[in-house]
Amino acid sequence: MMVELIVYLEPNLEFKTSVENFLKSVKETNTAVKYGCHISMTGFFHVNEEETIKVKESLDVVLDQFDNTVDQIPIVNLNALVIKKENIPVHLLLPVTGTDDYKRIMSVFAEKSKETVTLRLKRIDHISLAYWDEPNATPTEQLQWKRYVEEGLFDRLKEQADIYFQKVKPPTHWDIALYKRVVKGELVGQEHIFQELGRWSTTTT
């Protein structure tokens, strides 16, 4: 039986909860709330149960190789950024820098895992606050989202986010987490359900 895995970089619980409270406060249902607070380190990938064990063991070995340490912790810019495509707002996010060590860890992990699975590594550079990626949305839902955007949704959410995150303390530490997606939220607003398979705390040198 094939399972669907993903690797996330996650901040300490206090900051993660603050982000997720913001996501839940947005009344215009969007895709970000389905995933919660995270930074994707890989895309989703499919393996069987035996390969799942190998993937976790590979992460164990790689993190041991790096002594679970990085030169610096990622820095989250708490001023939200609106990303536009063809001058149309498509994504509200918190930019994240200082993740080069985590990128190196993932590169080694991908190389070590290549006989089991080909990993699609991510940029590790943002936390999503609002965007739309709903292929199963009804025509009415798609049209509603388009109207939200035309009516200035992203500018309004950025203003709300900037006020909200002024009161939030930046992350103090980060974990690498391996998850299995056990339920895929197909409907708009339906959260994905993940099972944690492994967690590795990282510290600075």
N, C-alpha and C positions, 0 to 999 in steps of 0.2 A: 504494500500500500504506500502510495506517495504522500508526502506531507509537504507543507509550504512553510519555509523558514525565512527569517530576516534578522539582521543584526542592527541594533540601535545603539546610539550613544545617548545616555540619559543623565540629566542633572540630578542633584540631591532632591529629596522628596519635597522639601519646603518650596523650592523654586518650581518643581514640576507641578505641584498642586496649584500654585499661583497661576501658571500658564493654563492649566486645564479649567480652572474656575473662569478665566477670561473666555476661553473657547465656549464654555457652556452658557456664558452670559450673552453671546451673540444670538439675537433672535432670528436672524436670517440663516436658516440651516445651510451649512456648507460642508465640504469634504474634510476640512481640518479636524473637526470634532470627532470624526470617525476613528482617528488614529491616536488622539491624545498628544501630550508633549513628548517630543523625541527629535533626534537628528538621525536620519537614515545613514547607515554606514555601507549597507548593501541594498540592492533591490531584493524583491522576493525571489527565492529559488526553491526548486523542487528536488527532494531526495527521498529515498525510501527509509524505513525505520533503521536498518543497519547503517546506512550512510549518515543518518542523523547522529548516531553515536560517534562516528568518525569526525564529523564536523565539530562537535563539541570538544572532542579530544584534541583536534587541531588548534582550536582556540586556546585551550588550556596550555598547550605546548608553546604557542606563540606568545601568549601573555607572560609565561614563565621566562621565555627568552628575553623579553623586555623588562623583566622584574616588576611587571605591573606598574611601571613608572613612566612618566612623560616629563619633558623639560618645562612645560607650562600647561596650565589648565586652559581650556577654551574660554574665550571672552565673548559674552553675549552683549551686543549693542541693544540697549533697552529702548532705543528710538526706532519704532517700527518703520519698515521700508515697504513702499508700494512698488511692485514690479509690473511693468507694462509690456504688452506685446502689440505691435502695430498701433501704439498710442492708446490702447485699451487696457485698463487695469485688470490684472489676472491673478495677483498673488499678494497677500500681505504677510510679511515675515519679520522675524527678528534676526538680523545678520549675526553670524558667529565666525570669529577668527581664532587663530592660534591652534589649529587642529592638525598641523603638519605631522606631529608624532603619531596621531591616530591614523592618519592616512598611510604612514609607513607600516604601522601594525597591520592594517587591512591589506596592504600590498603583500606582505609576507604571508598573511593568512590565505589570501587568494592563491598565491603560488603553491603553498603547502597543500591546498585543497583541490588543485586543478585536476587530479586524477579521479576525484569524486564528483566535483561539480564546477562549472564555470561561473564565477561570481561576477556580478555587475556592480562595480564599486561606485559609490556616490561621492559627491563633492564635500560632504560633511561641513556645510557652511551656513545652515539656517534652521530656524524653528518656525514652522508654518503656523500662522494665526487664522488665515482665511483664504480659500481658493475653491475652485469648482472642477471636479473631475468625476462626473456622474453619468457614465454611459448608459445606465439603465433608468435614468430619469424619464418621466413622461414628458411629452411635448409641452404640457402645461407647466411642469416644474422647470424645464429648460427655459421657457419664455419668462417665467417669474424671475429666475436668476438674472437673465439678461436685463430685465427691467430694474432689478436692484442695482446692477452695475451702472446703468444709464442714469439712475437717480442719485448717484454719488456714494454708493455703499462703501467703497474702499477708502475714500477720503474721510468719511464719517467714522469708520472703524479705526483708521489710523489715529484720528484725534482721540477716540476713546482709549485706544491702547497706550498712547503716549501719556495720558493722564494716569491710567491704571498702573503702568509699570514704573512710574516715578516713585511709587510707594513699595516697590518690590525689591528685595535684596538680591544681588546677582548670585549665580550659582557658586557654591563653595567647593564642590567636588563632583566627579563624573564617574559613571559606571558604563561598561560595555555589557550589553545584554543580548542574549540569543533567545528568540521567540519562535514559537510555532503558532501559525494562525489556525485556530480551530473552527471559527465561524467567520465567514466572509460577509460583511454587511453589504448586501446587494442594493438595498433601497436607500433613497436619500435620507440622511439622518440616522441610519442604522449603523451603530458602531461595530467595528470588527472586534472579535474576541480572541485574545492571545493567551497562550500558555508559556510561561517563562521556563526555559530549559537550562539556562545557565546565566550567571552574573559575575562579572569581574570588576572589582573596584580598582580605580587607578589613582596613583598619588604622584606628586611632583618630586623631582630629584632635589 
